[in-house]
C-alpha cells in the first residue's frame, strides 16, 4: 500500500513541477536546467510531508 501511495505522489509531483515550470524554461535568459530539479525536490518533499499528515483510513469490514 505504501508503494502505491508513493507512486501516486511521485506522479503528482511530476505534474505539479511541469505546471510550475511552464514559461520558466527554454527561452533566452530562462532558468538553468538545474532549476527544474530544485522545483521537483521541493514539490516532492511538500507532498510527502502533507501525505504524512493525512489521517489514517479505516479498513472496511465488520
N, C-alpha and C positions, 0 to 999 in steps of 0.2 A: 504494500500500500504506500509506503513512504517513497518508493521509487517512482510510482505513478504521480504522486504529488510533485516530486522534484522535476519530473519531465514536463508537467503542465506549467510549473513556474518557469522553467527554462524557456519553453516556447513563448510564454507571455513576456519574459524579459527580452527575447529577441524582437517580438512585435513592438514593444514599447521603445526599445532602442532605435529600431528603424524609423519609427514615427518621430522620435526626438531628433534624429539626425537629418531628416529631410530638410533640405535647404542649407544645411551647415557643412555639407561635404561636396567636394568635386569642383567647385568654382575657383576662380583665381582668388587667392588670398583667403581661402577657406581653412577650416581646421585640418591639422595633420591627421593621418590615419590612426595614430595612437589615441586620438580623442574618442574615436568610436569604441575602443576597448575600455577607456575610462568610463564612458557613459554606461556601457553594458555592465561593468563591475558594480557600479553604483546602483543601477536598477535591479540587478540580481540580488545584491545584498539587501536592498529595501524590501523586495518581495519575500525573500526568505525570512526576514525579521517579522514582517507582517503576518506571514503564514504561521509562525510560531505563536503569535498572539491570538489566533483564532481558537474558539472553544472546541474541545473535543466533540466529535459527533458520536452520538449514542448509537450502539449497534442495534439494528432492528431485530425483533424477536420477542419472545414471551418470557 
